[in-house]
Amino acid sequence: MDTIKLVLAGCGQMGGRWLDYALQRKDAEPVALVDVAPASAAAMNDRFGLKLPVYSTVEEAIRETRAVLLLDTTIPDAHASNACVAMEMGAGVMMEKPMATTMVDAQRLIDISKRTGAFCAVMQNRRFTKEIRSLKAMLDEGIIGKPGYVAADFFLGPRFGGFRETMEHPLILDMAIHTFDAARYLIDARPTAVYCHEFNPEGSWYRGASSAACFFEFENGAAFSYNGSWSAQGFPTSWEGSWRLSGSKGTAIWDGDNMPHFQTANEGAGGGLASINGDLRWSGAERRDACLDEMFDSYRNGTRSETDIHDNIHSVAMMLGAIESSRRGARVKLSELYSM
Ligand SMILES: NC(=O)c1ccc[n+]([C@@H]2O[C@H](COP(=O)([O-])OP(=O)(O)OC[C@H]3O[C@@H](n4cnc5c(N)ncnc54)[C@H](O)[C@@H]3O)[C@@H](O)[C@H]2O)c1
């Protein structure tokens, strides 16, 4: 088995977690670090007892080390340009979400990946918990029929400091992509349109819009309603959000942290509702490790990852469509933003 020589770009909080994972893989070898702040890369070397060469650009790092894979955990605005450079140099890419912060960049990534055949996939760790995998398995078995009206509440008040507190769209760009991606996973259809209102309520410690209400339409007729805030104090939801999925035969309730519960309509003359607890349908690794395992397996097998950019672009379209809708104060058809 060939060793996968890889470069890690972005030596911050996530960079440490990804490097930790990469160092534990027997088939991978980190060969360089990239960061615009050399001190962060030096600190990463110290933390892991490494002496990897440090570069300030992905291009230099790949050229000097002949690495074949880029792991990108830089800030959202840097992901697309780093991935474009890596793919043009023949390297594969695994990156933190979001894959891009403009649709033009997202489309450019798709075009380069198609032209070069380069692997490019995105971290969507919140698709890989045992709870959401079990919920999806039971939805696929038809427990509530087709989910037609799906709603998620997300209310938390984290104080991160750093780039999130100065971003224009911290909630939508840095967090809601997870919930949107989860909605797309659960509804299992393409999103087609969105109406969104972004705002920054009284008391928020973010410079940009910490809160948003969004309503998405899907090609199969389903709708997804999202209410979210990153400056909500008190009664927090889970980081996965608090969900209600209403289907043709019943409803699923999921608090994000625990297994889902279902109420389904009894068939026959008596009618009434049956209550069903969710069964565990997933074992093994979860979250970041599971998503990275899946990306590495796909990379090795030459197959498309579940979170490949060709699929993930639809989650990005939900995110950027929501921002565009809020800017216009009008419903936006996602086909106006991109063609797939
Ligand atoms: N999937 C998740 O659950 C999850 C959780 C947290 C963060 N993230 C994502 O991970 C990414 C990084 O977040 P973080 O919290 O580690 O941020 P961070 O600020 O701790 O680290 C980012 C690092 O990238 C470096 N950097 C910035 N621009 C660069 C560039 N052009 N080239 C090279 N290095 C550059 C910075 O100097 C910094 O060291 C973001 O995209 C964020 O959305 C994902």
The ligand as an SDF file (V2000), in Angstrom:
LIG
                    3D

 44 48  0  0  0  0  0  0  0  0999 V2000
  -16.6870   20.6890   10.8400 N   0  0  0  0  0  0  0  0  0  0  0  0
  -16.7420   21.2870   12.0260 C   0  0  0  0  0  0  0  0  0  0  0  0
  -17.4780   20.8750   12.9200 O   0  0  0  0  0  0  0  0  0  0  0  0
  -15.9130   22.5020   12.2550 C   0  0  0  0  0  0  0  0  0  0  0  0
  -15.7190   23.0100   13.5430 C   0  0  0  0  0  0  0  0  0  0  0  0
  -14.9060   24.1470   13.6820 C   0  0  0  0  0  0  0  0  0  0  0  0
  -14.3440   24.7320   12.5610 C   0  0  0  0  0  0  0  0  0  0  0  0
  -14.5860   24.2060   11.3270 N   0  0  0  0  0  0  0  0  0  0  0  0
  -14.0250   24.8170   10.1140 C   0  0  0  0  0  0  0  0  0  0  0  0
  -12.6240   24.6410   10.1200 O   0  0  0  0  0  0  0  0  0  0  0  0
  -11.9810   25.7470    9.5050 C   0  0  0  0  0  0  0  0  0  0  0  0
  -10.9480   26.3080   10.4530 C   0  0  0  0  0  0  0  0  0  0  0  0
  -11.5640   26.6550   11.6590 O   0  0  0  0  0  0  0  0  0  0  0  0
  -10.6900   26.8150   12.9920 P   0  0  0  0  0  0  0  0  0  0  0  0
  -11.6620   26.9670   14.0880 O   0  0  0  0  0  0  0  0  0  0  0  0
   -9.6490   25.7540   13.0540 O   0  0  0  0  0  0  0  0  0  0  0  0
  -10.0070   28.2450   12.6990 O   0  0  0  0  0  0  0  0  0  0  0  0
   -8.6340   28.8060   13.3010 P   0  0  0  0  0  0  0  0  0  0  0  0
   -8.7490   30.2860   13.1650 O   0  0  0  0  0  0  0  0  0  0  0  0
   -8.3380   28.1900   14.6290 O   0  0  0  0  0  0  0  0  0  0  0  0
   -7.5240   28.2500   12.2750 O   0  0  0  0  0  0  0  0  0  0  0  0
   -7.4240   28.6680   10.9310 C   0  0  0  0  0  0  0  0  0  0  0  0
   -5.9480   28.6940   10.5590 C   0  0  0  0  0  0  0  0  0  0  0  0
   -5.8550   28.9270    9.1560 O   0  0  0  0  0  0  0  0  0  0  0  0
   -4.7990   29.8580    8.9360 C   0  0  0  0  0  0  0  0  0  0  0  0
   -5.0340   30.4890    7.6400 N   0  0  0  0  0  0  0  0  0  0  0  0
   -5.9070   31.4710    7.3350 C   0  0  0  0  0  0  0  0  0  0  0  0
   -5.8700   31.7520    6.0140 N   0  0  0  0  0  0  0  0  0  0  0  0
   -4.9470   30.9090    5.4710 C   0  0  0  0  0  0  0  0  0  0  0  0
   -4.4690   30.6880    4.1610 C   0  0  0  0  0  0  0  0  0  0  0  0
   -4.9120   31.3990    3.1070 N   0  0  0  0  0  0  0  0  0  0  0  0
   -3.5220   29.7300    3.9590 N   0  0  0  0  0  0  0  0  0  0  0  0
   -3.0360   29.0260    5.0070 C   0  0  0  0  0  0  0  0  0  0  0  0
   -3.4540   29.1920    6.2790 N   0  0  0  0  0  0  0  0  0  0  0  0
   -4.4000   30.1090    6.5140 C   0  0  0  0  0  0  0  0  0  0  0  0
   -4.8500   30.7900   10.1230 C   0  0  0  0  0  0  0  0  0  0  0  0
   -3.6400   31.4860   10.3040 O   0  0  0  0  0  0  0  0  0  0  0  0
   -5.1410   29.7950   11.2480 C   0  0  0  0  0  0  0  0  0  0  0  0
   -3.9470   29.2500   11.7830 O   0  0  0  0  0  0  0  0  0  0  0  0
  -13.1040   26.7330    9.1190 C   0  0  0  0  0  0  0  0  0  0  0  0
  -13.4680   26.5260    7.7760 O   0  0  0  0  0  0  0  0  0  0  0  0
  -14.2590   26.3110   10.0130 C   0  0  0  0  0  0  0  0  0  0  0  0
  -15.5170   26.5710    9.4170 O   0  0  0  0  0  0  0  0  0  0  0  0
  -15.3370   23.1070   11.1680 C   0  0  0  0  0  0  0  0  0  0  0  0
  1  2  1  0
  2  3  2  0
  2  4  1  0
  4  5  1  0
  4 44  2  0
  5  6  2  0
  6  7  1  0
  7  8  2  0
  8  9  1  0
  8 44  1  0
  9 10  1  0
  9 42  1  0
 10 11  1  0
 11 12  1  0
 11 40  1  0
 12 13  1  0
 13 14  1  0
 14 15  2  0
 14 16  1  0
 14 17  1  0
 17 18  1  0
 18 19  2  0
 18 20  1  0
 18 21  1  0
 21 22  1  0
 22 23  1  0
 23 24  1  0
 23 38  1  0
 24 25  1  0
 25 26  1  0
 25 36  1  0
 26 27  1  0
 26 35  1  0
 27 28  2  0
 28 29  1  0
 29 30  1  0
 29 35  2  0
 30 31  1  0
 30 32  2  0
 32 33  1  0
 33 34  2  0
 34 35  1  0
 36 37  1  0
 36 38  1  0
 38 39  1  0
 40 41  1  0
 40 42  1  0
 42 43  1  0
M  CHG  2   8   1  16  -1
M  END
$$$$
